[in-house]
Amino acid sequence: MPSRLQLAPGSWACLLDGLCARFPQVSRAQWLDRFARGRVLSAGGVPLMPQQPWRAGLEIQYFREVSEEPRIPFVEQVLYQDEDLLVADKPHFLPVMPAGQYVRETLLTRLVAATGNRDLVPLHRIDRGTAGLVLFSCNRRSRAAYQRLFRDRRIDKGYEARALALPQAWFPLERASRIERGEPFFRMAECAGEPNSLSRISVIERTGAVWRYALEPVTGRKHQLRVHMAALGAPILGDDIYPQLVERAVDDYRAPLQLLARCLAFVDPLSGRRREFCSERTLG
């Protein structure tokens, strides 16, 4: 199954240059080989050429190929499953979807193999470094109804984090800011302008220099909670992107990001019943 990519704004002259910059772990020779074998396609499935212009907003398809994929030595749990929904409890370090060097070692691929259901689709995503709940659609006939819950912000999402203490702050507090793509491309940053993100933050436990926080992302910007906590002066423990980018050759399994997608709650659009799910994982 090909992956889809919407081309972001950039100064690259051609598809080859842009893809090499977007996926630095894939060599230029490998991209040329994929183009030559028709493994980079338009949204309509037409093979593309490496020298075609890079046009922001254009959607392309490409096939991920990983020769030596690192194994993630942690196991997911299925907390709930019915005809329409599957709720997974994801460990730290496991990607939700194929990305970069990970194809087989992803939550989606593992669950498809375990259930035999190739119609599984994640209804939302959490970062590879974040542990906790991910909701999947099992049935394409009911999928749109559940996707609307996220689009219309009718899902309550609760996170837990361990981060530096903020003794001078008054809780609960709200952080609203404008978050846009930063540098490098995978990093987000607060910038001037009308806020497009909102997080609610409260304290669960105050102990020494590290506190335990409850976080509620009202909006769903990429890396939103991590950006907001770092901007407040309380970066989440184990964060190697915020406030400073820390280059690591391999994952340090001894120091996972101390962020957990703790709970999900919503009114089921099919049955009208209130549903709530909680992670069985803990931080620290």
TORKOL-4160 file (C-alpha; in steps of 0.2 Angstrom, whole numbers, padded with zeros to 4 digits, m for minus):
284
<pt num="1" X="0000" Y="0000" Z="0000"/>
<pt num="2" X="0008" Y="0017" Z="m0005"/>
<pt num="3" X="0010" Y="0031" Z="0007"/>
<pt num="4" X="0003" Y="0048" Z="0003"/>
<pt num="5" X="0012" Y="0065" Z="0005"/>
<pt num="6" X="0006" Y="0082" Z="0002"/>
<pt num="7" X="0021" Y="0093" Z="m0003"/>
<pt num="8" X="0025" Y="0107" Z="0009"/>
<pt num="9" X="0031" Y="0124" Z="0004"/>
<pt num="10" X="0050" Y="0124" Z="0000"/>
<pt num="11" X="0063" Y="0130" Z="m0012"/>
<pt num="12" X="0067" Y="0114" Z="m0020"/>
<pt num="13" X="0068" Y="0114" Z="m0039"/>
<pt num="14" X="0062" Y="0096" Z="m0042"/>
<pt num="15" X="0054" Y="0081" Z="m0033"/>
<pt num="16" X="0070" Y="0072" Z="m0031"/>
<pt num="17" X="0078" Y="0087" Z="m0022"/>
<pt num="18" X="0063" Y="0089" Z="m0011"/>
<pt num="19" X="0061" Y="0071" Z="m0006"/>
<pt num="20" X="0079" Y="0070" Z="m0002"/>
<pt num="21" X="0077" Y="0085" Z="0010"/>
<pt num="22" X="0061" Y="0078" Z="0017"/>
<pt num="23" X="0067" Y="0061" Z="0020"/>
<pt num="24" X="0086" Y="0062" Z="0024"/>
<pt num="25" X="0087" Y="0044" Z="0029"/>
<pt num="26" X="0084" Y="0039" Z="0011"/>
<pt num="27" X="0099" Y="0042" Z="0000"/>
<pt num="28" X="0098" Y="0050" Z="m0017"/>
<pt num="29" X="0102" Y="0034" Z="m0026"/>
<pt num="30" X="0088" Y="0025" Z="m0017"/>
<pt num="31" X="0075" Y="0039" Z="m0023"/>
<pt num="32" X="0082" Y="0038" Z="m0041"/>
<pt num="33" X="0079" Y="0019" Z="m0040"/>
<pt num="34" X="0061" Y="0021" Z="m0034"/>
<pt num="35" X="0057" Y="0033" Z="m0048"/>
<pt num="36" X="0065" Y="0022" Z="m0061"/>
<pt num="37" X="0054" Y="0007" Z="m0054"/>
<pt num="38" X="0038" Y="0018" Z="m0054"/>
<pt num="39" X="0037" Y="0018" Z="m0035"/>
<pt num="40" X="0034" Y="0037" Z="m0034"/>
<pt num="41" X="0016" Y="0041" Z="m0041"/>
<pt num="42" X="0004" Y="0055" Z="m0043"/>
<pt num="43" X="m0012" Y="0055" Z="m0033"/>
<pt num="44" X="m0020" Y="0047" Z="m0048"/>
<pt num="45" X="m0007" Y="0033" Z="m0049"/>
<pt num="46" X="0003" Y="0040" Z="m0063"/>
<pt num="47" X="0022" Y="0037" Z="m0062"/>
<pt num="48" X="0032" Y="0053" Z="m0059"/>
<pt num="49" X="0049" Y="0058" Z="m0065"/>
<pt num="50" X="0063" Y="0065" Z="m0052"/>
<pt num="51" X="0065" Y="0081" Z="m0062"/>
<pt num="52" X="0047" Y="0086" Z="m0061"/>
<pt num="53" X="0044" Y="0103" Z="m0052"/>
<pt num="54" X="0041" Y="0103" Z="m0033"/>
<pt num="55" X="0024" Y="0111" Z="m0031"/>
<pt num="56" X="0018" Y="0115" Z="m0014"/>
<pt num="57" X="0000" Y="0107" Z="m0010"/>
<pt num="58" X="0002" Y="0093" Z="m0023"/>
<pt num="59" X="m0001" Y="0076" Z="m0016"/>
<pt num="60" X="0010" Y="0061" Z="m0022"/>
<pt num="61" X="0011" Y="0043" Z="m0017"/>
<pt num="62" X="0026" Y="0033" Z="m0014"/>
<pt num="63" X="0031" Y="0015" Z="m0008"/>
<pt num="64" X="0041" Y="0014" Z="0008"/>
<pt num="65" X="0056" Y="0001" Z="0007"/>
<pt num="66" X="0067" Y="m0002" Z="0021"/>
<pt num="67" X="0081" Y="m0015" Z="0020"/>
<pt num="68" X="0086" Y="m0016" Z="0038"/>
<pt num="69" X="0072" Y="m0010" Z="0050"/>
<pt num="70" X="0076" Y="m0009" Z="0068"/>
<pt num="71" X="0065" Y="m0019" Z="0080"/>
<pt num="72" X="0055" Y="m0010" Z="0093"/>
<pt num="73" X="0056" Y="m0020" Z="0109"/>
<pt num="74" X="0040" Y="m0015" Z="0116"/>
<pt num="75" X="0022" Y="m0022" Z="0114"/>
<pt num="76" X="0006" Y="m0014" Z="0111"/>
<pt num="77" X="m0011" Y="m0019" Z="0120"/>
<pt num="78" X="m0028" Y="m0020" Z="0112"/>
<pt num="79" X="m0040" Y="m0013" Z="0126"/>
<pt num="80" X="m0056" Y="m0014" Z="0116"/>
<pt num="81" X="m0062" Y="m0020" Z="0099"/>
<pt num="82" X="m0079" Y="m0022" Z="0091"/>
<pt num="83" X="m0086" Y="m0021" Z="0073"/>
<pt num="84" X="m0082" Y="m0003" Z="0071"/>
<pt num="85" X="m0068" Y="0002" Z="0083"/>
<pt num="86" X="m0052" Y="m0004" Z="0090"/>
<pt num="87" X="m0043" Y="0005" Z="0105"/>
<pt num="88" X="m0024" Y="0001" Z="0106"/>
<pt num="89" X="m0013" Y="0006" Z="0120"/>
<pt num="90" X="0003" Y="0010" Z="0112"/>
<pt num="91" X="0021" Y="0009" Z="0119"/>
<pt num="92" X="0034" Y="0023" Z="0118"/>
<pt num="93" X="0045" Y="0023" Z="0103"/>
<pt num="94" X="0032" Y="0013" Z="0091"/>
<pt num="95" X="0026" Y="0024" Z="0077"/>
<pt num="96" X="0007" Y="0024" Z="0073"/>
<pt num="97" X="0010" Y="0024" Z="0054"/>
<pt num="98" X="0024" Y="0019" Z="0042"/>
<pt num="99" X="0036" Y="0033" Z="0042"/>
<pt num="100" X="0055" Y="0035" Z="0038"/>
<pt num="101" X="0064" Y="0019" Z="0043"/>
<pt num="102" X="0049" Y="0011" Z="0050"/>
<pt num="103" X="0037" Y="0001" Z="0039"/>
<pt num="104" X="0034" Y="m0016" Z="0048"/>
<pt num="105" X="0038" Y="m0010" Z="0066"/>
<pt num="106" X="0022" Y="0002" Z="0067"/>
<pt num="107" X="0006" Y="0000" Z="0077"/>
<pt num="108" X="m0004" Y="m0001" Z="0061"/>
<pt num="109" X="0006" Y="m0014" Z="0053"/>
<pt num="110" X="0006" Y="m0025" Z="0069"/>
<pt num="111" X="m0012" Y="m0023" Z="0072"/>
<pt num="112" X="m0017" Y="m0028" Z="0054"/>
<pt num="113" X="m0006" Y="m0043" Z="0056"/>
<pt num="114" X="m0014" Y="m0048" Z="0072"/>
<pt num="115" X="m0032" Y="m0045" Z="0067"/>
<pt num="116" X="m0031" Y="m0049" Z="0049"/>
<pt num="117" X="m0041" Y="m0033" Z="0046"/>
<pt num="118" X="m0033" Y="m0023" Z="0031"/>
<pt num="119" X="m0047" Y="m0010" Z="0033"/>
<pt num="120" X="m0040" Y="m0004" Z="0050"/>
<pt num="121" X="m0036" Y="0015" Z="0049"/>
<pt num="122" X="m0031" Y="0026" Z="0064"/>
<pt num="123" X="m0043" Y="0040" Z="0067"/>
<pt num="124" X="m0030" Y="0051" Z="0075"/>
<pt num="125" X="m0011" Y="0050" Z="0078"/>
<pt num="126" X="0001" Y="0052" Z="0093"/>
<pt num="127" X="0020" Y="0055" Z="0091"/>
<pt num="128" X="0031" Y="0040" Z="0090"/>
<pt num="129" X="0039" Y="0045" Z="0107"/>
<pt num="130" X="0022" Y="0047" Z="0116"/>
<pt num="131" X="0013" Y="0031" Z="0124"/>
<pt num="132" X="m0005" Y="0028" Z="0126"/>
<pt num="133" X="m0022" Y="0027" Z="0117"/>
<pt num="134" X="m0025" Y="0027" Z="0099"/>
<pt num="135" X="m0042" Y="0024" Z="0091"/>
<pt num="136" X="m0044" Y="0014" Z="0075"/>
<pt num="137" X="m0058" Y="0012" Z="0063"/>
<pt num="138" X="m0061" Y="m0006" Z="0059"/>
<pt num="139" X="m0076" Y="m0003" Z="0047"/>
<pt num="140" X="m0075" Y="0008" Z="0031"/>
<pt num="141" X="m0094" Y="0009" Z="0032"/>
<pt num="142" X="m0095" Y="0018" Z="0049"/>
<pt num="143" X="m0078" Y="0027" Z="0047"/>
<pt num="144" X="m0084" Y="0044" Z="0042"/>
<pt num="145" X="m0095" Y="0045" Z="0058"/>
<pt num="146" X="m0080" Y="0043" Z="0069"/>
<pt num="147" X="m0069" Y="0054" Z="0059"/>
<pt num="148" X="m0081" Y="0068" Z="0061"/>
<pt num="149" X="m0079" Y="0067" Z="0080"/>
<pt num="150" X="m0061" Y="0072" Z="0078"/>
<pt num="151" X="m0064" Y="0085" Z="0065"/>
<pt num="152" X="m0078" Y="0093" Z="0075"/>
<pt num="153" X="m0068" Y="0092" Z="0092"/>
<pt num="154" X="m0081" Y="0081" Z="0100"/>
<pt num="155" X="m0068" Y="0070" Z="0108"/>
<pt num="156" X="m0061" Y="0073" Z="0125"/>
<pt num="157" X="m0043" Y="0069" Z="0125"/>
<pt num="158" X="m0033" Y="0069" Z="0142"/>
<pt num="159" X="m0014" Y="0067" Z="0143"/>
<pt num="160" X="m0002" Y="0065" Z="0157"/>
<pt num="161" X="0016" Y="0071" Z="0158"/>
<pt num="162" X="0031" Y="0073" Z="0169"/>
<pt num="163" X="0040" Y="0089" Z="0167"/>
<pt num="164" X="0050" Y="0102" Z="0176"/>
<pt num="165" X="0041" Y="0111" Z="0191"/>
<pt num="166" X="0032" Y="0128" Z="0188"/>
<pt num="167" X="0031" Y="0135" Z="0206"/>
<pt num="168" X="0027" Y="0153" Z="0200"/>
<pt num="169" X="0012" Y="0148" Z="0189"/>
<pt num="170" X="m0006" Y="0148" Z="0194"/>
<pt num="171" X="m0015" Y="0132" Z="0189"/>
<pt num="172" X="m0026" Y="0127" Z="0180"/>
<pt num="173" X="m0020" Y="0138" Z="0166"/>
<pt num="174" X="m0022" Y="0139" Z="0147"/>
<pt num="175" X="m0009" Y="0141" Z="0134"/>
<pt num="176" X="m0015" Y="0149" Z="0118"/>
<pt num="177" X="m0003" Y="0153" Z="0104"/>
<pt num="178" X="0000" Y="0151" Z="0085"/>
<pt num="179" X="0010" Y="0136" Z="0080"/>
<pt num="180" X="0018" Y="0134" Z="0063"/>
<pt num="181" X="0031" Y="0123" Z="0055"/>
<pt num="182" X="0049" Y="0128" Z="0061"/>
<pt num="183" X="0066" Y="0123" Z="0057"/>
<pt num="184" X="0071" Y="0109" Z="0053"/>
<pt num="185" X="0054" Y="0104" Z="0045"/>
<pt num="186" X="0049" Y="0091" Z="0058"/>
<pt num="187" X="0050" Y="0104" Z="0072"/>
<pt num="188" X="0036" Y="0116" Z="0076"/>
<pt num="189" X="0037" Y="0133" Z="0084"/>
<pt num="190" X="0027" Y="0147" Z="0092"/>
<pt num="191" X="0026" Y="0163" Z="0081"/>
<pt num="192" X="0017" Y="0179" Z="0081"/>
<pt num="193" X="m0001" Y="0180" Z="0075"/>
<pt num="194" X="m0019" Y="0174" Z="0079"/>
<pt num="195" X="m0018" Y="0158" Z="0090"/>
<pt num="196" X="m0022" Y="0142" Z="0082"/>
<pt num="197" X="m0019" Y="0131" Z="0097"/>
<pt num="198" X="m0025" Y="0129" Z="0114"/>
<pt num="199" X="m0020" Y="0118" Z="0128"/>
<pt num="200" X="m0027" Y="0117" Z="0146"/>
<pt num="201" X="m0014" Y="0112" Z="0160"/>
<pt num="202" X="m0016" Y="0107" Z="0178"/>
<pt num="203" X="m0005" Y="0099" Z="0191"/>
<pt num="204" X="m0008" Y="0081" Z="0197"/>
<pt num="205" X="0006" Y="0080" Z="0209"/>
<pt num="206" X="0020" Y="0092" Z="0215"/>
<pt num="207" X="0035" Y="0083" Z="0221"/>
<pt num="208" X="0052" Y="0092" Z="0220"/>
<pt num="209" X="0059" Y="0098" Z="0204"/>
<pt num="210" X="0048" Y="0087" Z="0193"/>
<pt num="211" X="0029" Y="0088" Z="0193"/>
<pt num="212" X="0016" Y="0077" Z="0186"/>
<pt num="213" X="0004" Y="0087" Z="0175"/>
<pt num="214" X="m0013" Y="0084" Z="0167"/>
<pt num="215" X="m0014" Y="0091" Z="0149"/>
<pt num="216" X="m0029" Y="0093" Z="0138"/>
<pt num="217" X="m0026" Y="0098" Z="0120"/>
<pt num="218" X="m0042" Y="0108" Z="0115"/>
<pt num="219" X="m0035" Y="0109" Z="0097"/>
<pt num="220" X="m0024" Y="0096" Z="0088"/>
<pt num="221" X="m0008" Y="0105" Z="0081"/>
<pt num="222" X="0007" Y="0094" Z="0078"/>
<pt num="223" X="0018" Y="0093" Z="0094"/>
<pt num="224" X="0006" Y="0105" Z="0102"/>
<pt num="225" X="0008" Y="0099" Z="0121"/>
<pt num="226" X="0027" Y="0098" Z="0119"/>
<pt num="227" X="0028" Y="0115" Z="0112"/>
<pt num="228" X="0017" Y="0123" Z="0125"/>
<pt num="229" X="0026" Y="0115" Z="0140"/>
<pt num="230" X="0043" Y="0120" Z="0133"/>
<pt num="231" X="0037" Y="0138" Z="0130"/>
<pt num="232" X="0030" Y="0139" Z="0148"/>
<pt num="233" X="0048" Y="0134" Z="0154"/>
<pt num="234" X="0043" Y="0116" Z="0159"/>
<pt num="235" X="0049" Y="0105" Z="0145"/>
<pt num="236" X="0043" Y="0087" Z="0146"/>
<pt num="237" X="0056" Y="0075" Z="0152"/>
<pt num="238" X="0064" Y="0065" Z="0138"/>
<pt num="239" X="0060" Y="0077" Z="0125"/>
<pt num="240" X="0074" Y="0078" Z="0112"/>
<pt num="241" X="0066" Y="0091" Z="0101"/>
<pt num="242" X="0059" Y="0104" Z="0113"/>
<pt num="243" X="0066" Y="0116" Z="0118"/>
<pt num="244" X="0082" Y="0111" Z="0110"/>
<pt num="245" X="0085" Y="0098" Z="0097"/>
<pt num="246" X="0096" Y="0084" Z="0103"/>
<pt num="247" X="0104" Y="0074" Z="0090"/>
<pt num="248" X="0103" Y="0055" Z="0094"/>
<pt num="249" X="0110" Y="0041" Z="0082"/>
<pt num="250" X="0098" Y="0028" Z="0091"/>
<pt num="251" X="0084" Y="0029" Z="0103"/>
<pt num="252" X="0088" Y="0029" Z="0121"/>
<pt num="253" X="0076" Y="0016" Z="0128"/>
<pt num="254" X="0081" Y="0021" Z="0146"/>
<pt num="255" X="0074" Y="0039" Z="0144"/>
<pt num="256" X="0057" Y="0039" Z="0135"/>
<pt num="257" X="0047" Y="0054" Z="0133"/>
<pt num="258" X="0037" Y="0057" Z="0148"/>
<pt num="259" X="0020" Y="0060" Z="0139"/>
<pt num="260" X="0005" Y="0048" Z="0140"/>
<pt num="261" X="m0011" Y="0049" Z="0130"/>
<pt num="262" X="m0021" Y="0044" Z="0146"/>
<pt num="263" X="m0039" Y="0044" Z="0141"/>
<pt num="264" X="m0052" Y="0046" Z="0127"/>
<pt num="265" X="m0070" Y="0050" Z="0129"/>
<pt num="266" X="m0084" Y="0053" Z="0117"/>
<pt num="267" X="m0103" Y="0051" Z="0113"/>
<pt num="268" X="m0103" Y="0036" Z="0101"/>
<pt num="269" X="m0111" Y="0043" Z="0085"/>
<pt num="270" X="m0119" Y="0026" Z="0081"/>
<pt num="271" X="m0126" Y="0021" Z="0098"/>
<pt num="272" X="m0128" Y="0038" Z="0107"/>
<pt num="273" X="m0119" Y="0031" Z="0122"/>
<pt num="274" X="m0105" Y="0039" Z="0131"/>
<pt num="275" X="m0089" Y="0029" Z="0129"/>
<pt num="276" X="m0073" Y="0031" Z="0139"/>
<pt num="277" X="m0056" Y="0022" Z="0138"/>
<pt num="278" X="m0041" Y="0024" Z="0149"/>
<pt num="279" X="m0023" Y="0018" Z="0146"/>
<pt num="280" X="m0016" Y="0005" Z="0157"/>
<pt num="281" X="0002" Y="0012" Z="0156"/>
<pt num="282" X="0011" Y="0023" Z="0168"/>
<pt num="283" X="0025" Y="0036" Z="0167"/>
<pt num="284" X="0041" Y="0036" Z="0177"/>
